[in-house]
Amino acid sequence: MSDLFVSYQSADPLAHSVQVRFHQWASHSWDFPTVSFHEQEPPVKFTGRGAGRIKRELLREIKRSQQLLVMISRTTWQSEWTDWEISMALAHDKQLLAAKLDSTSIVPLGLLSTKPVWIDPFDPVMLTQRRF
């Protein structure tokens, strides 16, 4: 079980640096949330063979988490998986957090109709306070 489900693009250098920092912060701070990272584009197409298994695994992880953090990279807006994760988090009353890693990144459609809490992913205080 993790406190924070993080949807991110592992190929994005900024997203990767956030992942590394989160692990460092978690190892040095007892009040930093436990984090579970999930690729926004798994190796299976959203409607392809094997997608059902991945969706079940992701849904199980979302249900176990308290929050979903969408790290918005340049290709996040194209991810059907990310939109699905957002809709599942909302359907299960999970708090939605969002962070733009680059000012030119486009917000995914799944976030447009919601009111996520926008955070700075490079500020550990934002995640340790958890008073959103």
C-alpha positions, 0 to 999 in steps of 0.5 A: 500500500502506498500513500501516493500513486504517481503517474509519470513518463519515465523517459522524461528526464525531469520526471525521472529526477523527481522519482529519484528525489522522492526516493531520497526524501522517503529514505531521509524523512519519516513523514514523507509518504510511501510512493508507488510509481507507474508509467503513463504508457505501459508496454501494452496498448490501452485497448490491446491484449494484456490491457485488462490485466494491467488495468486491474493491477493499476486499479488495485494500486489506486484503491490502496493509495490516498492520492494520485499525482499526475506528473505532466510531461510533454506527452502526458496529454496523449496518454489514454492510460493517464486519463483512465487513472484519473477517472479511476482515482476520482471514481474511488474518491482519491485526492488528485494532485498535479504537477507540470514538469515543463511550462510547455506541457499540455494538461491531459484531458482527464484533468480539464474537468477536475480541480486537482491540487497543483503542487511543486514536485521539487518541494518535499514539504508539499507532500509531507504536510498533506493538508490540501 
